[in-house]
Amino acid sequence: ALPISVSVSQVAASISLDADSLGFASLGDTTQLVATVRDANDAVIAGASVTWTSSDAAVATVSSEGLVTSVINGSATITATSGSASVTANVYVDTPPTVSIVSPSADTLLLTGASITLTATASDVLDGDLTSAISWSSDLDGVLGTGGSVSATLSGGAHTITATASDTRSQSAGDTVSVQVWVEVAAVSVGGSHTMIVKTDGTLWANGRNVFGEIGRAHV
């Protein structure tokens, strides 16, 4: 009897992905999707050809190997197809807001009891201007207020001031600035290369260069 050669070709009946949704919090990030193709007997088809497409390449792209890259905020659907079988994964790109403290400048010095105005801006790609929703706090004094401009009187010491804003998807971001409030200082006068300080007990303190006797003479 002559030998009979039989060739069995597997046909894609179903396809699945290792994730049905992807979330990106920054632009340019990548995630690899892995597709598994099976035949009618639920056997895996090794090396099955898979075609990848994105519903909106402006939001997220996908390579021929299933590598997804975030482009801009928004949503898109990634589709993997093998034969007549296909499956999708939802992609969401949502970067947090941008928060920037305008004032005070870094390492600002204040006298005890002096008021300071805190200003900042905040925006989000999807929600727009979030400046009015900024929350202010100090690591020493706690909550300071809400809004783009807040006035506060800080306690003595070294403060880290934080401005925080959140978007409607609960993504948050913040900015910080350091402020020093001098304790027991009544007045300060700054010269070109020296500083004179009057403390609340009436004593006078001086520091800096003393080339011309700006801060006193030892023999006087």
C-alpha positions as a printed NumPy array, in Angstrom:
array([[  0.   ,   0.   ,   0.   ],
       [  1.234,   3.455,  -0.817],
       [  1.776,   5.854,   2.114],
       [ -0.791,   8.596,   2.432],
       [  0.294,  12.119,   3.341],
       [ -2.214,  14.141,   5.276],
       [ -1.828,  17.879,   5.898],
       [ -3.955,  19.468,   8.582],
       [ -4.273,  23.259,   8.534],
       [ -5.423,  25.044,  11.663],
       [ -7.929,  27.826,  11.134],
       [ -8.289,  30.66 ,  13.616],
       [-11.574,  30.367,  15.491],
       [-10.878,  32.739,  18.378],
       [ -8.312,  35.251,  19.565],
       [ -7.672,  36.7  ,  23.025],
       [ -5.413,  39.363,  24.518],
       [ -3.49 ,  39.417,  27.767],
       [ -5.233,  42.718,  28.66 ],
       [ -8.61 ,  44.149,  27.661],
       [ -7.753,  47.736,  28.642],
       [ -4.623,  49.858,  28.956],
       [ -4.126,  53.113,  30.855],
       [ -1.323,  55.62 ,  30.276],
       [ -0.507,  58.524,  32.624],
       [  2.222,  60.026,  30.429],
       [  2.841,  60.538,  26.723],
       [  5.259,  58.32 ,  24.823],
       [  4.807,  55.357,  27.158],
       [  4.558,  51.863,  25.669],
       [  2.859,  48.59 ,  26.6  ],
       [  3.13 ,  45.269,  24.78 ],
       [ -0.123,  43.429,  24.025],
       [  0.112,  39.658,  23.53 ],
       [ -2.441,  37.827,  21.395],
       [ -3.289,  34.124,  21.624],
       [ -4.989,  32.487,  18.631],
       [ -6.913,  29.204,  18.943],
       [ -8.634,  26.863,  16.497],
       [-12.116,  25.324,  16.721],
       [-10.757,  22.649,  19.076],
       [ -9.389,  25.347,  21.397],
       [ -5.834,  24.412,  20.495],
       [ -3.308,  27.25 ,  20.355],
       [ -2.114,  28.054,  16.845],
       [  1.614,  28.69 ,  17.159],
       [  2.981,  31.462,  14.979],
       [ -0.478,  32.572,  13.862],
       [ -0.507,  35.755,  11.789],
       [ -2.059,  38.691,  13.691],
       [ -2.912,  42.099,  12.271],
       [ -2.981,  45.07 ,  14.665],
       [ -4.9  ,  48.341,  14.153],
       [ -5.756,  51.437,  16.196],
       [ -9.083,  53.231,  15.941],
       [ -7.33 ,  56.569,  16.546],
       [ -3.584,  56.689,  15.89 ],
       [ -3.564,  60.32 ,  17.04 ],
       [ -4.245,  59.054,  20.592],
       [ -2.438,  55.693,  20.574],
       [ -0.504,  53.805,  17.935],
       [  0.122,  50.065,  17.685],
       [  2.973,  48.339,  15.89 ],
       [  2.754,  45.217,  13.744],
       [  3.901,  43.297,  16.821],
       [  1.254,  44.72 ,  19.186],
       [  3.341,  47.395,  20.923],
       [  0.997,  50.223,  21.976],
       [  2.325,  53.792,  22.374],
       [  0.46 ,  56.728,  23.955],
       [  0.444,  59.918,  21.868],
       [ -2.068,  62.436,  23.3  ],
       [ -4.847,  62.449,  25.899],
       [ -7.961,  60.618,  24.802],
       [ -9.225,  57.107,  24.142],
       [ -8.767,  54.581,  21.35 ],
       [ -9.5  ,  50.938,  20.58 ],
       [ -6.791,  48.484,  19.589],
       [ -7.981,  45.577,  17.432],
       [ -6.102,  42.317,  16.887],
       [ -7.301,  40.179,  13.958],
       [ -6.372,  36.677,  12.842],
       [ -8.38 ,  35.199,   9.981],
       [-12.04 ,  35.87 ,  10.743],
       [-11.441,  36.194,  14.506],
       [-10.824,  39.517,  16.207],
       [-10.591,  41.006,  19.691],
       [-10.268,  44.555,  21.056],
       [ -8.605,  46.363,  23.941],
       [ -9.565,  49.839,  25.13 ],
       [ -6.768,  52.39 ,  25.573],
       [ -7.03 ,  55.473,  27.787],
       [ -4.375,  58.21 ,  27.784],
       [ -4.776,  60.654,  30.657],
       [ -1.844,  62.778,  31.803],
       [ -2.182,  64.612,  35.152],
       [ -2.707,  68.389,  35.374],
       [  0.152,  70.877,  35.22 ],
       [  0.608,  73.029,  38.347],
       [  3.044,  75.928,  38.602],
       [  3.61 ,  78.226,  41.593],
       [  4.074,  81.815,  40.433],
       [  4.841,  83.376,  43.805],
       [  6.495,  83.437,  46.243],
       [  9.896,  82.703,  44.77 ],
       [ 12.026,  79.905,  46.191],
       [ 13.579,  80.479,  49.63 ],
       [ 11.538,  83.584,  50.391],
       [ 12.258,  85.089,  53.834],
       [  9.464,  86.54 ,  56.   ],
       [  9.239,  88.23 ,  59.381],
       [  7.041,  86.665,  62.041],
       [  3.43 ,  87.81 ,  61.599],
       [  3.899,  89.028,  58.037],
       [  1.244,  88.017,  55.499],
       [  2.242,  86.323,  52.261],
       [  0.275,  85.969,  49.02 ],
       [  0.49 ,  82.591,  47.31 ],
       [ -0.328,  82.453,  43.588],
       [ -0.246,  79.584,  41.103],
       [ -1.796,  78.345,  37.87 ],
       [ -3.095,  74.884,  36.97 ],
       [ -4.385,  73.4  ,  33.728],
       [ -5.345,  70.037,  32.254],
       [ -5.415,  68.881,  28.634],
       [ -8.998,  67.614,  28.909],
       [-10.455,  69.78 ,  31.714],
       [ -8.813,  73.089,  30.803],
       [ -8.124,  75.723,  33.464],
       [ -8.048,  74.3  ,  37.011],
       [ -6.537,  77.348,  38.729],
       [ -9.613,  78.007,  40.889],
       [ -9.418,  74.454,  42.251],
       [ -5.83 ,  74.665,  43.517],
       [ -5.397,  73.546,  47.131],
       [ -2.65 ,  75.118,  49.236],
       [ -0.938,  73.592,  52.252],
       [  2.127,  73.935,  54.463],
       [  4.021,  71.065,  56.022],
       [  4.028,  73.082,  59.268],
       [  0.62 ,  74.79 ,  59.286],
       [ -1.55 ,  72.391,  57.27 ],
       [ -4.308,  73.637,  54.935],
       [ -3.884,  77.275,  53.845],
       [ -6.757,  77.748,  51.396],
       [ -8.101,  77.139,  47.905],
       [ -7.782,  79.091,  44.661],
       [ -5.286,  80.67 ,  42.341],
       [ -4.381,  83.327,  44.915],
       [ -4.401,  82.839,  48.679],
       [ -3.137,  85.06 ,  51.509],
       [ -1.722,  83.431,  54.609],
       [  0.18 ,  84.24 ,  57.775],
       [  2.659,  81.483,  58.459],
       [  4.087,  80.344,  61.768],
       [  7.802,  80.632,  62.418],
       [ 10.122,  78.119,  60.838],
       [ 11.017,  76.577,  57.5  ],
       [  7.904,  75.822,  55.426],
       [  7.399,  73.716,  52.331],
       [  4.379,  75.212,  50.58 ],
       [  2.496,  72.863,  48.233],
       [ -0.058,  73.754,  45.541],
       [ -2.115,  70.763,  44.338],
       [ -4.788,  70.351,  41.648],
       [ -6.865,  67.342,  40.551],
       [ -8.761,  66.732,  37.316],
       [-12.179,  65.096,  36.907],
       [-10.536,  61.68 ,  36.516],
       [ -8.834,  61.982,  39.945],
       [ -5.408,  62.571,  38.419],
       [ -3.49 ,  65.018,  40.609],
       [ -0.26 ,  66.979,  40.431],
       [  1.462,  69.662,  42.473],
       [  4.285,  72.13 ,  42.842],
       [  6.257,  73.192,  45.926],
       [  8.227,  76.179,  47.16 ],
       [ 10.224,  76.781,  50.34 ],
       [  9.513,  79.751,  52.626],
       [ 11.438,  80.691,  55.767],
       [  9.686,  82.682,  58.511],
       [ 12.207,  84.231,  60.878],
       [ 11.389,  83.885,  64.552],
       [ 11.865,  86.803,  66.979],
       [ 12.944,  89.187,  64.21 ],
       [ 11.382,  92.663,  64.237],
       [ 13.087,  94.272,  61.213],
       [ 15.662,  93.563,  58.533],
       [ 17.763,  95.929,  56.409],
       [ 19.804,  94.558,  53.526],
       [ 22.813,  96.341,  52.084],
       [ 24.983,  95.52 ,  49.126],
       [ 26.995,  92.871,  50.97 ],
       [ 25.649,  92.876,  54.519],
       [ 22.42 ,  92.464,  56.492],
       [ 21.274,  94.206,  59.683],
       [ 18.68 ,  92.445,  61.857],
       [ 16.746,  93.918,  64.779],
       [ 15.365,  91.186,  66.997],
       [ 12.2  ,  91.497,  69.07 ],
       [ 14.302,  91.779,  72.264],
       [ 15.867,  94.979,  70.915],
       [ 19.286,  93.562,  70.098],
       [ 20.951,  94.324,  66.771],
       [ 22.539,  91.552,  64.745],
       [ 24.753,  92.058,  61.717],
       [ 26.372,  89.745,  59.199],
       [ 28.104,  89.984,  55.854],
       [ 31.255,  91.705,  54.583],
       [ 32.797,  94.374,  56.786],
       [ 35.403,  95.939,  54.489],
       [ 34.392,  99.514,  55.36 ],
       [ 32.895,  98.858,  58.776],
       [ 29.384,  98.313,  57.453],
       [ 28.561,  96.02 ,  60.36 ],
       [ 30.635,  97.772,  63.025],
       [ 34.157,  98.074,  64.34 ],
       [ 35.513,  95.801,  67.044],
       [ 37.248,  98.704,  68.85 ],
       [ 34.19 , 100.969,  68.969]])
